[in-house]
Structure formats: C-alpha cells, structure tokens
C-alpha cells in the first residue's frame, strides 16, 4: 500500500508522528517528523520504498533529499520503528508493522502487502551453522495475476 497524500500534513498526523518518534527514542527533527507523519500519522500500516516516500514528502512541499529519506528510514529501522523487507536482493520495502508476519509481493505492480499469518505454517528450519543463531525469518510469497 503506497502513501496517498494531499498537500498538507494535518496536526493530528504530526502529533502521531511525534509520539511514534518518541517511542523509538528519536529526536523529532523537521525531516524526521515529516516522514514519520506520512508513515504513521493516519494510524494505518503501510509498505513503502524510499522512492515512494520521497515522492509523498515532495507533494507536501517539504524539502527533503532522497539521501535523507534513505538515512531516515535506516534510523527508523535501527530504532525498531519499521522493518526492512528486501525483495529480489536489491529492492527494499519498509513496513510500519514490526511484528513477525508474511508478505505477498505482487510481481505485476511491485507492491508488497501483508499476507495472512494465521494461514502460514513453517514445520522446521535448518540448524544455524556453528557460532550463529537465526535472528528472523522473512517470508515473501510472490504472486502473479492470472
């Protein structure tokens, strides 16, 4: 789900963005607040790319570079506020829903959406090599429309 925004970020969205940043222990700089407000201001979970978030923030009139968007998304990940999901080994999506859950990747639109986790069953995983432990398992199910 991309971000659909008009030209203004509401005061409610800014307040929600400020609270969210505080949960991650991040200072609400102008750029962080603008991006946080777009990501979580309306209370909905979403999957974005750095490019789609950059387009959305430009539509609000905020001046934020694409490099700043990438750096800020990395800071949000490091703070545990979002998760990075990599598709095709190169394309990164950022998910505001941070619990463990599977995803559908729609090949025709390059859209990432949540998949129903209650329908997923993983019977076993291979043992981690010596000196390593499994930190997480990302499940991305690729879909092609028929």
N, C-alpha and C positions, 0 to 999 in steps of 0.2 A: 504494500500500500504506500503510495507516494504521499507527499505533502501537498495538500491543496490549500493555498492561502490567498487572501486578498492582500491589499497593500498595507494593512496595518496590523500590528500585533496588539491584542487587547490588554488591558490592565490585568484581567484575570489570568491570561496566558503568561504574562510577565511574573505575576505572583507565584503561579505554579512552577514556572521555570526557576525562580529564585529558591523556592523550597527544595526543588529537586537537586539543584547545585549544592545546597547546604547539606543534603543527605549524603552527598559524595565528598563533603569537606572541601569543595571548590569555591574559590572567591568568585563572586558574580561580576566579572568584567563585562563591558558593553558587548563584546563579541560573544562571549560565553552565554550571556543572558539572552541575546537574540537567537542563538542556535538552540539553546535549551527551551525557550518559549515555543519555537517551531516544532521541536521534537515531542514535548510532553505537555505543552500549555493547555491543550484541549482534553487531556486525560486519556487519550487513545494511544494504544500501542501501534508502532509502525516500524517498517523496514525501509531504510534509506541508503543511498550511496552518497559519497561525499559530493558528487556532481549534482545529484538531485537536491540535496540540502543547500548547496551553493546557489542553485537557481531559485530556490524558495526564499532564501535570505535576500537575494538581489531584488526580488519582487517587492520586498518590504521597504526598500530604499536604504537599508543598512549597507555600509561599506565594509565588507569582509572579503579578504582574498581567499582563493581556493586553497592555498597553502595553510591559511589559518583554519579553514574548515577541517582539513585533514588533521592538523595538530590538535585541534579542539576535540575532534572525535576520538583521537588517541587518548587524550587526557580523560575523556568521559569513560572510555574502556578501562583505563588504569584505575579509575575511581570506583569501578564496579557499577556504573550507572547504565551502561549499554554493553551489548555483546557484539563482537565482530564475527560474521559468518562469511567464510570465503567460498566462492563458487568458481569452478574452473581453474583453481590455483592462482588466480590473479584478481578476479573481481570481488571486492569486499562490499558487503552489506552490513549495516549497523542496525541492531534490533534493540528497541527500548524495553522489550520484555526479557528480563535477565534470568528467569528460571529455565531449567532444562526442558526443552521441547523440540520436536522435529519440525522441519520446514518442507514446503513444496517450492520447487523452482520451476517456474513456467518458462519453458525454452523459447516460445514464440514472442513473449513480451519482456523476457529477462526480469520478471517480477518474482520476488520472494514473499511467500505468505506462510502463516503458521499452519501446521498440519495437526490433526487431532492426535495428541499424545496418548490418549487412553486406548487408541487402536494399535499402537506400536508395541511390539514385544521383541526384545533382544534376549535370546536364550543364553548366550555366553559371549565372552570376549577372549581374545588370545591373552596369554600371560605377557605382562610387560617384560622387556629384557632386564637383566640384572642391573641394578643401580638406577632403575626408572620406575615410575608409577604412572598409571593412567590418570590424567587430570580431568578430562572430559571427553565426551563422545558427541560429535556433531552429526546429525542425521539430516541429509538433504536429499529429498526424493524429487527426481526430475520428471516433469510432466510434459507431454506433447499432446496438443489438442487433436482430436480425430474428426 
